[in-house]
Amino acid sequence: MRMILVGYGKMGKAVEQVAIQRGHHVVHKIDSSNSASLAAISPKAVDVAIEFSHPAAAYGNIAQCLAKKIPVISGTTGWLEDKEELYAYCKAQRGTFFYASNFSIGMHIFLKVNTLLAKLMDRCPEYEVALAEEHHLEKKDAPSGTAITLAEGIIRNIHRKKRWLVAPTQQEDSLGIWVTRKQDVPGTHVVTYAAPSDTLEIKHTAHSREGFALGVVLVAEWIRDKEGILGMENFLQLDSC
C-alpha cells in the first residue's frame, strides 16, 4: 500500500517502521515543517493517510484528506469536541474515516472487559470505582483519550456515576481519573473497584509503541475497501463477544 503519514513524531516513525517491514510504501511524511504540502498531494498516488499529529491540527488534516477521498486512520487525541462535526463531513463526502484513541489489540479486549465488568458492578454500590492512567512526559492531553474511553464505558453502565472528573474528587456521582506523567512510559491504565471487604482491579500495560503501530498498519490493510465511520469495534468484531 501507498501511505502518507500526517504527523511524523514518535508514533509516526513507529508506524513507518512497521509498515516498511510489512512491505508497504510511505510516499509522503507531513509534519509541522511542511504541513502546506498536504494540500498538493494527489489522491491517485495514495491508498491511505495515517494521522498522528497535534490536537489543534487534527481536524484540518483529516478534513483535507476526506475532501480528496483519501481514507484516513487517526489516533490523535485531545480534539474530540469536534468529532461529530467531522463525522457529518465524512458522511457528506462519502469518505472513509477510522478513529481510535488506542490501536493496541490487547487494549480493546481490555475495553470490552471494562464494559462487561461495569455492568456487573452496577449492582454493587458498596464498591467505589476509580480510574488511573500513566503516560510519558510528551503526552499532550490529560487524561488520555483511552482513559476517557474507559471512563465513558463505566459511566454508561454504572448508573450512579454521571460524569468523569480529574481526581481527586469528592463528588459521589463522579468517576475520578488519576493522571500521572513519567519518563518513558508508553501507557498504563488501571480500573479499580474498592469496597471495605476487598478490592477488584483490572490493568493494561503497554510495553512499547510497536504494539500500537502494528495495530495501525493492520487497520490500514483492512480498510482498503471500506466506507463510512469505523473503529476498532468494527475491525476486531468485538460486538459479537
N, C-alpha and C positions, 0 to 999 in steps of 0.2 A: 504494500500500500504506500501511497504518497501522502505524507503527513506534514502539516505545519504545526509548529509549537508556538503558541501565543503565550509568552511568558517563558523566560529561559533562566530561571533561578535553579535552586537545588532540585526541586521536583521536576522541572522541565528537563534538566540534564539527566536525571534518573530515568525518565520516560524515554529519552533519546537512546540511552544505552540499551535498555531492554528492547526497544523497537528494532534497533540495528541487529541485535543478537537474533531476533526472530525474522530477519530478512526484509524488513521494511526500509523505506527511504524517507529521511527527514529532508524535505525540499526547501523549507523556509524556517528560520528561527526569528521570532519577533520579540523584542523587549523594549524597555523604555528608550533605548538609544536609536531605535529605528521603527518606532510604532507607526509612523506615517506610511510605511511600506505595505502595511496590511491592506490598505485600500487599493493598491496596484496589483495584488495577486489575482491571477485568473482562476476561476473555479474549475476550468478544464484541466488544470495542472495539479489539482489537489483532490484527494479522496476524503480526507477528514482533517478537522482542526482540533487540536488538543489545547485547552485553555487553562493555564495555571498562572494567573497574573496577580494583580493587586485589586483589592475590593473596589477602589474608585474607578478602575479601568475595565472591570469585568463586563458590565452591561454593554458598554460601547463595543468592546471586542466581539462579544457574542453576537450582537445585533448586526455588525458588519458581515460576519461570516454567514449568518442566516439570510441576509439580503442577497448574498452571492450564491445561495443554495448549497453552501458547503456544510455538511453535517458537523455539529460541534459537540465535543465532550468537554465539560467543565468541572473542575474541582475547586475553584476559587470560592472561599467562604467570606462572610462579612458583608455581603451586598444583598441579602435575600429579601430586603424590604421591597425590592423592585421585581421580585421573581414572577408574580402573577402578570404584570405588565409584559414581561419578556415572553412568558408562555403564550399570551394572546398574540404577540407579534409573530412568534414561531408558527402558530396555527394559521394566521393570516397569510404567511409566506409558504405554507405547506412544507415547512422545513423539518429538520431533524435536530433535536436538542436533547442531550443526555446529561443530567446533572446528578452528582453525588458529592456529599461532603466528605466521603471517605471511600476509597476504592479497594480496601482490603476485603477479601472474601471472608476471612475469619471475623472481621468486624461486623459484616452484615448478618452472619449467623448469630453473633452476639446481640445485634439489634433485635433479631427475631426472638431470641431467648428473653431479652429485656421486656418486650411487649407481652409475651406469654406469662412471665413472672409477675408483671404488674397486674394483669387480670386476676391472678390468684391472690395477690396481696391486697387487692381492693376489699376483700372480705376480712382482712386482718388489721383493723385500725390501731392495734397496740404496737405495730411495727412502724417506726418513723423512717421514711425513705430520704436518702441523700445521694448526691452525685458528685464525684470528684474527677477532674481531668488535669493531666500534666503534660506539657509540651516543651519544645525547645525555645530558647530566648528569642528567636527570629519570628516566631508565630505572631501574626499581625492582629488576629482577632481573639477576644477573650470574653466569654467562654468559646471554645472551639465549635465549629459547625457540627461536628459529630456529637459533642456534648449536648447541644441544643436538640439534635435529632433524638437522642436518648431521652432527654427531658420531655419532649413532646410525646414520645411513646408512653412514658409514665403518666403524664397528665391526662392523656386520652382515656386511660384505663383505670386510674385511681381517682375516683370522683371527689375525694376530699381535697385534692390538690388542683388549684385553679390556674397557677402560673409558675414560672421559674424565676428566681432571683439569684444574683451572685451572693454566695454565702459569706459571712454568717447572716442569717435572717431569723427573726423571732415570730414571723407570721406563720401560723399553723396551716393555712391554706396554700402556702407557697413551698415549692421544691427548691432547696438550696443547692447551688452548684459551686463547689470549691475549685478555684483555679490556681494552678502553680506553674511557674515557668523556670526551667533549669537548663543548664548547658547540655546539648547533645542528647535530648530525649525525643525520639520520634513521635511518641504518643502513648499515653496510658489513660484508660477510662475505667472507673470503678463505680458500681451501683451498690449501695448498702441499705439493708433493712435491719434496723436495730430495735429490739424490744428488751424489757427488763430480764427476760428469761434467756435470750440468745440473740445472735446476730447472723444474718444471711448476707453473703456478698458474692457478686459476680464481677469478673475483671477481664479486660482485654489489654494486652501489652504488645505494642508493635516494636520489633527489634531493629528495623531499618526502613528506609524508603523504598527498597526494592519490591517489597510485597505490594505497596500501593501502586508502584509503577507498572508491575506486571498486570495488576487488575485493570489499569487504564488501557494498556495495549490489548488485552483480551477483549475488552469492551469495543475498542476500535475495530478489531477483526470481526466482531459480531454485528456491528451497527450498519454495515455497508448497505444492506437492502431494506433498512427500516425507515419509518417516517413517524413524526409526531414527538410528543413529550415522553421521555423514557428515563428510567432509573435502574438502580441495582436490583430492585424487586422484580423488574422485567427480565433482566439479564440472568439472574440466579433462579427465577421462578419460585421465590420463597413463599408467594401467596398460597401455593398448594400445600405447604407444610402445616 
